[in-house]
């Protein structure tokens, strides 16, 4: 395909954007672009509101495709010219406020400037002119006009459109290079995060030249068609708290302790009272997780620097390459040894998944088990209305939740992709076992916070009580339930601790052990996919066989044709546990 800059007509533009020409024409000249937006306000962190103009579905899809083309085109240009630009940190891949702040960490002087009405400065004529005259585009005037029409709202780039970030950054490239040249003249580091300009230095002599620098800077900003917001200009010295885009940068890049203290207080109110406020309005679980996640991003960033030896625990540069925190050997992350902020986040995550859940939580050994159980429920939906409901549109509403393994759960709880160790780790948070490393969160929320889970958590295992290295055997040994194994064999389910239960499969006749795949008839297991047969092994010849993931997908999408009778006892166990817990 030819370069995006070579597009010469509306027809070619429609083709590049993967949109029918008729639809593009309709949006441009019949519906009109300005009518394809919805306007709303969102609160700012420091008070007040920000107006968002978001495109509606059809225009949104076009803008997303256009943004992708622009990112690709700019990347091709930079690769061709061997250019790496580290100035702009907003709306850029692998960049953000953390990377922006890190440039100015541990500096004698930090200067912040704010551009007034930043997005409003990118008016229709400016956008059109860029695509028409910029040397890396030089598109004909008609195409440049259409691009400006598609990306502007009421004559300017709107906050809320997916194309606004990339276009502003492209237009600002020349501006950024001019400011970088000026920064180097005064021995300063320079970054831009959208409308926030930051300069910093360890050069003590710069204090005497600040006025001179500001005067030159103002001229460059005026020449570029922007204005400085004088009310937000800040000079920050090392002795004071230095912030860049909301982050403290005196030593490490860190969140303001007041922000974290407020987040922790919100979580405590949630646990104790069942709710909390953000800026005077009722907060949500998602908002609180966003705050914890933001703090954690910064911690993870600093942890990486410490482990690589680039900084010590103090936040200052490490004394030697390969040294870890404080000059010691670098350490790998261990979920058993989290810092205080990480532990608070982990506590919140436990609350989210295992306390505040609106449905029973099912935890399986592996991801394929989830698909098997869902397929079985879909097949028997009429028999298990407490576990699944078929909607009028033919889709299903599962009345149980399934825990999806993720990097986050691995990081905080040691829940790896599958296996017994993960289940053992999870159990420890429900018990008094190994409490130096595993806090008893079940006790904390149930007894201290008085917010016991409304629904049970159910650990689902293959029935492998005899095998020495099998997950269920290792798990039952870990929780020291040797005297109750016979009960589990008989009943296939049992209460372990608090809101935690265990369930397993019924053994087929004549078998001492059973995996989930043993619940299917031989004809299902023998099903071929593209001439390949099913293999249960983790290591198999991919030219002749397919694995468990493909088999699970086949089962899930063809549930109407498959007999799930072998799963009935497990479904019965889940239903029994759900009912039993209701009266505990």
C-alpha positions as CSV (number, residue, x, y, z in Angstrom):
1,X,0.0,0.0,0.0
2,X,1.2,3.5,-0.8
3,X,2.1,6.1,1.9
4,X,-0.8,7.9,3.5
5,X,0.7,11.2,2.3
6,X,0.2,10.0,-1.3
7,X,-3.6,10.0,-0.9
8,X,-4.9,12.4,-3.5
9,X,-8.7,12.3,-3.5
10,X,-11.8,11.7,-1.4
11,X,-12.1,8.2,-2.9
12,X,-8.5,7.3,-2.0
13,X,-9.0,8.7,1.5
14,X,-12.1,6.6,2.0
15,X,-10.2,3.5,0.9
16,X,-7.3,4.3,3.3
17,X,-9.7,4.9,6.1
18,X,-11.6,1.6,5.3
19,X,-14.9,3.4,5.2
20,X,-17.4,3.3,2.3
21,X,-17.2,6.5,0.2
22,X,-20.9,7.0,0.6
23,X,-20.7,7.0,4.4
24,X,-17.7,9.4,4.3
25,X,-19.6,11.7,2.0
26,X,-22.8,11.5,4.1
27,X,-20.9,12.5,7.3
28,X,-19.0,15.3,5.6
29,X,-21.8,16.9,3.6
30,X,-25.3,15.6,4.7
31,X,-25.1,14.9,8.4
32,X,-22.2,17.3,8.9
33,X,-19.4,16.6,11.2
34,X,-20.4,19.1,13.9
35,X,-23.7,17.2,14.4
36,X,-21.8,13.9,15.1
37,X,-20.5,14.9,18.6
38,X,-21.9,14.7,22.1
39,X,-20.7,17.1,24.8
40,X,-20.3,16.5,28.5
41,X,-18.1,17.6,31.4
42,X,-15.7,15.7,33.6
43,X,-14.2,16.9,36.9
44,X,-10.6,18.0,37.0
45,X,-8.3,16.6,39.7
46,X,-7.8,20.1,41.2
47,X,-11.4,21.3,41.0
48,X,-13.5,22.6,38.2
49,X,-14.6,20.7,35.1
50,X,-13.2,20.0,31.6
51,X,-15.5,20.0,28.6
52,X,-15.3,16.9,26.5
53,X,-16.6,16.7,22.9
54,X,-16.7,13.0,22.0
55,X,-17.5,11.8,18.4
56,X,-20.4,9.5,18.0
57,X,-19.9,5.9,16.7
58,X,-19.5,6.4,12.9
59,X,-17.2,9.4,13.2
60,X,-15.3,7.8,16.1
61,X,-14.5,4.7,13.9
62,X,-13.3,7.0,11.1
63,X,-11.1,9.0,13.5
64,X,-9.7,5.9,15.1
65,X,-8.6,4.6,11.6
66,X,-7.2,8.0,10.7
67,X,-5.3,8.3,14.0
68,X,-3.8,4.8,13.4
69,X,-2.6,5.9,9.9
70,X,-1.1,9.1,11.2
71,X,0.8,7.2,14.0
72,X,2.1,4.7,11.4
73,X,3.1,7.5,9.0
74,X,5.0,9.5,11.6
75,X,6.7,6.3,12.8
76,X,7.9,5.5,9.3
77,X,9.2,9.0,8.9
78,X,11.2,8.9,12.2
79,X,12.6,5.4,11.4
80,X,13.7,6.6,7.9
81,X,15.4,9.7,9.4
82,X,16.7,7.7,12.4
83,X,15.1,10.2,14.7
84,X,14.1,9.5,18.3
85,X,12.1,12.2,19.9
86,X,11.8,12.2,23.7
87,X,10.3,15.6,24.1
88,X,6.5,14.9,23.9
89,X,5.3,12.5,26.6
90,X,1.5,12.9,26.3
91,X,-0.4,10.5,24.1
92,X,2.7,8.6,23.1
93,X,3.4,4.9,23.2
94,X,5.4,3.8,26.4
95,X,5.3,7.4,27.6
96,X,3.2,9.3,30.1
97,X,3.4,11.5,33.2
98,X,5.9,9.1,34.9
99,X,8.4,9.3,32.0
100,X,7.8,13.0,31.7
101,X,8.5,13.6,35.4
102,X,11.5,11.3,35.5
103,X,13.5,13.6,33.2
104,X,13.3,16.3,35.8
105,X,14.0,14.1,38.9
106,X,16.5,15.3,41.5
107,X,17.2,18.7,39.9
108,X,18.2,21.9,41.5
109,X,15.7,24.0,39.6
110,X,12.4,23.0,38.0
111,X,10.4,25.5,35.8
112,X,6.8,24.8,34.8
113,X,4.9,26.7,32.1
114,X,1.3,26.1,31.0
115,X,0.0,26.9,27.5
116,X,-3.4,28.7,27.6
117,X,-6.3,27.1,25.7
118,X,-4.0,24.6,24.2
119,X,-6.5,22.6,22.0
120,X,-8.3,25.7,21.0
121,X,-5.1,26.9,19.4
122,X,-5.3,24.2,16.8
123,X,-8.0,25.7,14.6
124,X,-9.3,24.5,11.3
125,X,-6.9,26.5,9.2
126,X,-3.9,25.4,11.2
127,X,-4.8,21.7,10.8
128,X,-5.6,22.0,7.1
129,X,-2.4,24.0,6.6
130,X,-0.3,21.4,8.3
131,X,-1.4,18.5,6.0
132,X,-1.2,20.8,3.0
133,X,2.2,22.3,3.5
134,X,4.2,20.1,5.9
135,X,7.1,18.5,4.0
136,X,6.2,15.0,5.2
137,X,2.6,15.3,3.8
138,X,2.1,18.0,1.1
139,X,-1.4,16.6,0.4
140,X,-3.5,18.4,-2.1
141,X,-5.7,21.1,-0.7
142,X,-9.0,19.1,-1.1
143,X,-7.7,16.1,0.9
144,X,-6.1,18.4,3.6
145,X,-9.5,20.2,3.9
146,X,-11.4,16.9,4.3
147,X,-9.0,15.7,7.1
148,X,-9.5,19.1,8.9
149,X,-13.2,18.7,8.5
150,X,-13.1,15.1,10.0
151,X,-11.0,16.1,13.0
152,X,-12.3,19.6,14.0
153,X,-15.4,20.4,15.9
154,X,-16.7,24.0,15.7
155,X,-13.6,25.0,14.0
156,X,-10.9,23.5,16.3
157,X,-9.5,20.2,17.5
158,X,-11.8,18.9,20.3
159,X,-10.8,17.2,23.5
160,X,-12.3,13.8,23.3
161,X,-11.5,12.9,19.7
162,X,-9.0,10.1,19.1
163,X,-7.3,12.2,16.4
164,X,-6.6,15.3,18.5
165,X,-3.6,13.9,20.4
166,X,-1.6,12.7,17.4
167,X,-2.4,15.8,15.4
168,X,-1.4,18.2,18.2
169,X,1.9,16.3,18.7
170,X,2.7,16.4,15.0
171,X,2.0,20.1,14.6
172,X,4.0,20.8,17.8
173,X,7.2,18.9,16.6
174,X,8.8,22.0,15.1
175,X,7.8,24.0,18.1
176,X,9.3,21.3,20.4
177,X,12.6,21.3,18.5
178,X,12.9,25.1,18.8
179,X,12.3,24.9,22.5
180,X,14.8,22.1,22.8
181,X,17.4,24.2,21.1
182,X,16.6,27.1,23.5
183,X,16.8,24.7,26.5
184,X,20.3,23.5,25.4
185,X,21.4,27.1,25.1
186,X,20.7,27.5,28.8
187,X,21.8,23.9,29.8
188,X,18.3,22.8,30.6
189,X,16.3,19.6,30.1
190,X,13.0,20.0,28.4
191,X,9.8,18.0,28.0
192,X,6.2,18.7,27.0
193,X,3.1,16.9,28.3
194,X,0.3,18.3,26.1
195,X,0.1,21.9,27.3
196,X,2.6,21.5,30.2
197,X,6.1,22.7,29.4
198,X,8.8,21.7,31.9
199,X,12.5,22.8,32.1
200,X,15.0,21.7,34.7
201,X,18.7,21.9,35.5
202,X,21.3,21.4,38.2
203,X,23.2,24.4,37.0
204,X,23.3,26.9,39.9
205,X,24.1,29.8,37.6
206,X,20.7,29.5,35.8
207,X,19.0,31.2,38.7
208,X,20.5,34.5,37.5
209,X,19.3,34.0,34.0
210,X,15.7,32.9,34.5
211,X,14.2,36.3,33.4
212,X,16.4,36.2,30.3
213,X,15.3,32.7,29.5
214,X,11.6,33.4,30.1
215,X,11.7,36.3,27.7
216,X,13.2,34.2,24.9
217,X,10.8,31.4,25.7
218,X,7.8,33.8,25.5
219,X,8.8,34.9,22.0
220,X,9.1,31.3,20.7
221,X,5.7,30.5,22.3
222,X,4.1,33.6,20.7
223,X,5.6,32.8,17.3
224,X,4.2,29.3,17.5
225,X,0.6,30.7,18.0
226,X,0.4,29.8,21.7
227,X,0.1,31.9,24.9
228,X,1.6,31.3,28.3
229,X,-0.8,31.0,31.2
230,X,1.0,33.3,33.6
231,X,-1.1,32.1,36.6
232,X,0.4,28.6,36.2
233,X,4.0,29.5,35.8
234,X,6.1,28.0,38.7
235,X,9.7,28.2,39.8
236,X,10.5,25.2,42.1
237,X,13.8,24.9,44.0
238,X,15.2,21.8,45.5
239,X,14.4,22.8,49.1
240,X,10.7,23.0,48.2
241,X,8.3,20.2,46.9
242,X,9.0,20.0,43.2
243,X,6.1,18.7,41.0
244,X,5.8,17.9,37.3
245,X,2.4,17.0,35.9
246,X,1.2,16.2,39.4
247,X,4.1,14.0,40.4
248,X,6.7,14.8,43.0
249,X,10.2,14.7,41.5
250,X,12.6,15.8,44.3
251,X,14.3,12.4,44.4
252,X,12.2,9.5,43.1
253,X,9.2,10.2,40.9
254,X,6.4,9.8,43.4
255,X,2.8,10.6,44.0
256,X,2.0,13.4,46.4
257,X,1.6,11.8,49.9
258,X,-1.7,13.7,50.3
259,X,-3.1,11.9,47.2
260,X,-2.2,8.5,48.5
261,X,-3.3,9.3,52.1
262,X,-6.7,10.3,50.6
263,X,-6.9,7.1,48.5
264,X,-6.2,5.0,51.5
265,X,-8.9,6.8,53.5
266,X,-11.4,6.3,50.7
267,X,-10.7,2.5,50.8
268,X,-11.1,2.4,54.6
269,X,-14.4,4.2,54.3
270,X,-15.5,1.7,51.6
271,X,-14.6,-1.3,53.8
272,X,-16.2,0.2,57.0
273,X,-19.1,2.1,55.6
274,X,-19.8,0.6,52.2
275,X,-19.0,3.7,50.3
276,X,-16.8,6.8,49.9
277,X,-16.7,10.3,48.3
278,X,-14.4,11.8,45.7
279,X,-14.6,15.6,45.4
280,X,-17.9,15.6,47.3
281,X,-19.6,13.0,45.0
282,X,-20.1,9.3,45.6
283,X,-17.1,7.3,44.3
284,X,-17.1,4.0,42.5
285,X,-15.1,0.8,42.9
286,X,-13.6,1.5,39.4
287,X,-12.5,5.1,40.4
288,X,-10.8,3.8,43.6
289,X,-9.0,1.1,41.7
290,X,-7.9,3.7,39.2
291,X,-6.3,5.7,42.0
292,X,-4.6,2.6,43.5
293,X,-3.4,1.6,40.0
294,X,-2.0,5.0,39.4
295,X,0.1,4.9,42.6
296,X,1.2,1.4,41.8
297,X,2.4,2.4,38.3
298,X,4.8,4.8,39.9
299,X,6.0,2.2,42.4
300,X,6.6,-0.4,39.7
301,X,8.5,2.2,37.7
302,X,10.8,3.0,40.7
303,X,11.1,-0.7,41.5
304,X,12.5,-1.3,37.9
305,X,15.0,1.5,38.4
306,X,16.1,0.1,41.7
307,X,16.4,-3.4,40.4
308,X,18.4,-2.2,37.4
309,X,20.7,-0.2,39.7
310,X,19.9,3.1,38.1
311,X,18.7,4.5,41.4
312,X,18.9,3.5,45.1
313,X,16.0,3.5,47.6
314,X,16.7,7.2,48.3
315,X,15.9,8.0,44.7
316,X,19.4,9.2,43.9
317,X,21.5,7.6,41.2
318,X,23.1,4.3,42.3
319,X,26.8,4.2,42.9
320,X,27.5,1.3,40.6
321,X,26.1,-0.5,37.7
322,X,24.2,-3.6,38.6
323,X,23.6,-2.5,42.1
324,X,20.1,-2.7,43.5
325,X,18.3,-0.7,46.1
326,X,20.8,1.1,48.3
327,X,23.8,-0.4,46.5
328,X,22.9,-4.0,47.4
329,X,22.4,-6.8,44.9
330,X,19.4,-6.3,42.8
331,X,16.3,-8.1,43.9
332,X,13.4,-9.6,41.9
333,X,9.8,-8.8,42.8
334,X,8.3,-11.2,45.4
335,X,4.6,-10.9,46.2
336,X,5.4,-11.9,49.8
337,X,7.4,-8.8,50.3
338,X,5.4,-5.8,49.1
339,X,5.8,-2.2,50.2
340,X,3.1,-0.5,52.3
341,X,1.3,1.0,49.3
342,X,1.4,-2.3,47.4
343,X,-0.1,-4.1,50.4
344,X,-2.9,-1.6,50.6
345,X,-3.6,-2.1,46.9
346,X,-3.6,-5.9,47.4
347,X,-6.1,-5.5,50.3
348,X,-8.3,-3.6,47.9
349,X,-8.1,-6.2,45.2
350,X,-9.0,-8.9,47.7
351,X,-12.0,-6.9,48.6
352,X,-13.0,-6.3,45.0
353,X,-12.7,-10.0,43.9
354,X,-13.6,-11.9,47.1
355,X,-15.7,-9.6,49.3
356,X,-17.6,-7.1,47.2
357,X,-18.5,-9.5,44.4
358,X,-22.2,-9.6,43.4
359,X,-21.9,-13.3,42.5
360,X,-20.1,-16.4,43.7
361,X,-16.5,-16.4,42.5
362,X,-15.3,-19.5,40.7
363,X,-11.5,-20.2,40.7
364,X,-10.4,-22.9,38.4
365,X,-7.0,-24.6,37.9
366,X,-6.7,-23.4,34.3
367,X,-8.5,-21.2,31.8
368,X,-9.9,-24.1,29.8
369,X,-11.9,-25.2,32.8
370,X,-13.8,-21.9,32.6
371,X,-14.9,-22.6,29.1
372,X,-16.0,-26.2,30.0
373,X,-18.1,-25.0,32.9
374,X,-19.7,-22.2,30.9
375,X,-20.5,-24.5,28.0
376,X,-22.1,-27.1,30.4
377,X,-24.2,-24.4,32.0
378,X,-25.4,-23.1,28.6
379,X,-26.3,-26.7,27.7
380,X,-28.3,-27.1,30.9
381,X,-29.5,-23.5,31.4
382,X,-33.1,-24.6,32.0
383,X,-32.0,-26.9,34.9
384,X,-29.8,-24.3,36.7
385,X,-31.7,-21.0,36.7
386,X,-29.8,-19.9,39.8
387,X,-26.5,-20.2,37.9
388,X,-27.4,-19.0,34.4
389,X,-30.2,-17.3,32.6
390,X,-30.9,-17.1,28.9
391,X,-31.8,-13.6,27.7
392,X,-34.5,-12.7,25.2
393,X,-31.8,-12.0,22.6
394,X,-30.4,-15.5,22.9
395,X,-27.3,-14.6,24.9
396,X,-26.6,-15.9,28.4
397,X,-26.2,-14.2,31.8
398,X,-24.0,-16.2,34.1
399,X,-24.9,-15.8,37.7
400,X,-21.5,-16.8,38.8
401,X,-18.2,-15.1,38.2
402,X,-14.9,-16.6,37.1
403,X,-11.5,-15.4,38.3
404,X,-9.4,-14.5,35.2
405,X,-5.7,-15.0,35.9
406,X,-3.7,-11.8,35.1
407,X,-0.3,-10.2,35.6
408,X,-1.9,-8.1,38.3
409,X,-3.1,-11.1,40.3
410,X,0.3,-12.8,39.8
411,X,2.1,-9.7,41.0
412,X,0.1,-9.2,44.1
413,X,-1.1,-12.7,45.1
414,X,1.2,-15.1,43.4
415,X,-1.6,-16.4,41.2
416,X,0.2,-17.8,38.2
417,X,-1.4,-19.2,35.1
418,X,-2.5,-22.5,36.7
419,X,-1.5,-25.2,39.1
420,X,-1.7,-26.0,42.8
421,X,0.7,-23.4,44.1
422,X,-1.6,-20.6,43.0
423,X,-4.5,-22.2,44.8
424,X,-2.3,-22.6,47.9
425,X,-1.3,-19.0,47.8
426,X,-4.9,-17.9,47.5
427,X,-6.0,-20.1,50.4
428,X,-3.4,-18.4,52.6
429,X,-5.3,-15.1,52.3
430,X,-8.4,-16.8,53.7
431,X,-6.6,-18.4,56.7
432,X,-4.2,-18.0,59.5
433,X,-1.5,-19.9,57.6
434,X,1.9,-18.2,57.0
435,X,0.5,-14.9,58.2
436,X,3.9,-13.3,58.1
437,X,3.7,-13.4,54.4
438,X,0.0,-13.8,53.8
439,X,-2.4,-11.6,55.8
440,X,-5.7,-13.2,56.7
441,X,-7.9,-10.8,54.7
442,X,-11.0,-12.9,55.2
443,X,-10.7,-12.3,59.0
444,X,-9.8,-8.6,58.4
445,X,-12.9,-7.8,56.4
446,X,-15.2,-10.2,58.2
447,X,-14.4,-9.4,61.8
448,X,-12.6,-6.0,61.8
449,X,-14.4,-4.2,59.0
450,X,-17.7,-6.0,59.5
451,X,-18.1,-6.6,55.7
452,X,-18.1,-10.3,55.3
453,X,-18.5,-11.5,51.7
454,X,-22.0,-11.8,50.4
455,X,-21.1,-14.8,48.2
456,X,-18.7,-17.7,48.4
457,X,-15.4,-18.3,46.6
458,X,-15.2,-21.8,45.1
459,X,-12.0,-23.5,44.2
460,X,-12.5,-26.0,41.4
461,X,-10.1,-28.9,41.0
462,X,-9.6,-32.0,38.9
463,X,-10.2,-35.1,41.0
464,X,-6.6,-36.1,41.6
465,X,-6.4,-36.9,45.3
466,X,-4.0,-39.9,44.8
467,X,-1.3,-38.5,42.6
468,X,1.7,-37.2,44.6
469,X,2.4,-34.2,42.5
470,X,-1.2,-33.5,41.4
471,X,-2.8,-30.1,42.3
472,X,-5.6,-31.3,44.4
473,X,-3.3,-33.7,46.4
474,X,-0.8,-30.9,47.0
475,X,-3.5,-28.4,48.0
476,X,-5.2,-30.7,50.5
477,X,-1.8,-31.6,52.0
478,X,-1.1,-27.9,52.3
479,X,-4.3,-27.1,54.2
480,X,-3.9,-30.2,56.3
481,X,-7.2,-31.8,55.6
482,X,-6.1,-35.4,55.5
483,X,-8.8,-36.5,57.9
484,X,-11.5,-35.0,55.6
485,X,-10.3,-36.4,52.2
486,X,-12.8,-39.3,52.4
487,X,-15.6,-36.7,52.8
488,X,-14.4,-34.8,49.8
489,X,-14.2,-38.1,47.8
490,X,-17.8,-38.8,48.8
491,X,-19.4,-35.4,48.6
492,X,-17.2,-33.8,45.9
493,X,-17.4,-30.4,47.7
494,X,-16.8,-29.0,51.2
495,X,-16.4,-25.8,53.2
496,X,-12.8,-24.9,54.0
497,X,-12.7,-21.6,55.8
498,X,-14.9,-18.5,56.0
499,X,-16.4,-17.9,52.5
500,X,-14.0,-20.4,50.9
501,X,-15.1,-23.7,49.5
502,X,-13.6,-26.5,47.4
503,X,-15.3,-28.7,44.7
504,X,-14.0,-31.4,42.4
505,X,-15.2,-33.7,39.6
506,X,-17.0,-37.0,40.1
507,X,-14.8,-40.0,39.2
508,X,-15.9,-42.0,36.1
509,X,-16.6,-45.6,37.0
510,X,-13.4,-47.6,37.4
511,X,-11.1,-44.5,37.5
512,X,-9.0,-43.4,40.5
513,X,-8.4,-39.9,39.1
514,X,-10.1,-37.6,36.6
515,X,-9.4,-34.5,34.7
516,X,-12.0,-32.2,33.2
517,X,-11.5,-33.8,29.8
518,X,-12.5,-37.2,31.3
519,X,-16.0,-35.8,31.6
520,X,-16.5,-35.9,27.8
521,X,-17.5,-38.9,25.7
522,X,-14.8,-40.5,23.6
523,X,-16.4,-39.2,20.4
524,X,-15.9,-35.6,21.6
525,X,-12.3,-36.3,22.5
526,X,-11.7,-37.9,19.1
527,X,-13.0,-34.8,17.2
528,X,-10.6,-33.7,14.5
529,X,-9.9,-30.0,13.7
530,X,-8.3,-29.4,10.3
531,X,-7.2,-33.0,10.2
532,X,-5.5,-32.8,13.6
533,X,-6.5,-34.9,16.7
534,X,-6.7,-33.7,20.3
535,X,-3.7,-34.1,22.6
536,X,-3.9,-33.6,26.4
537,X,-0.1,-33.3,26.7
538,X,1.5,-29.9,27.3
539,X,4.1,-30.9,24.7
540,X,2.8,-32.3,21.4
541,X,3.5,-32.4,17.7
542,X,1.6,-29.4,16.4
543,X,1.7,-30.8,12.9
544,X,-0.5,-33.8,14.0
545,X,-2.3,-32.6,17.1
546,X,-4.1,-29.7,18.7
547,X,-4.0,-28.8,22.4
548,X,-6.4,-28.0,25.2
549,X,-7.0,-24.4,24.3
550,X,-8.3,-25.3,20.8
551,X,-10.3,-28.2,22.3
552,X,-11.9,-25.9,24.9
553,X,-12.8,-23.4,22.2
554,X,-14.4,-26.2,20.1
555,X,-16.4,-27.3,23.2
556,X,-17.6,-23.8,24.0
557,X,-18.8,-22.9,20.6
558,X,-20.4,-26.3,19.9
559,X,-22.1,-26.8,23.2
560,X,-25.4,-27.7,21.6
561,X,-23.9,-30.8,20.0
562,X,-22.0,-32.1,23.1
563,X,-23.2,-34.2,26.0
564,X,-22.2,-32.5,29.3
565,X,-23.6,-35.1,31.7
566,X,-20.2,-35.7,33.3
567,X,-20.3,-32.1,34.5
568,X,-23.7,-32.3,36.3
569,X,-22.2,-33.3,39.7
570,X,-19.9,-30.3,39.6
571,X,-22.7,-28.0,38.7
572,X,-24.8,-29.5,41.5
573,X,-21.9,-28.8,43.9
574,X,-21.7,-25.2,42.8
575,X,-25.4,-24.8,43.2
576,X,-25.3,-26.5,46.6
577,X,-22.5,-24.2,47.9
578,X,-24.3,-21.1,46.7
579,X,-27.5,-22.1,48.6
580,X,-25.6,-23.3,51.7
581,X,-23.6,-20.1,52.0
582,X,-26.7,-18.0,51.9
583,X,-27.7,-19.4,55.3
584,X,-24.2,-19.5,56.9
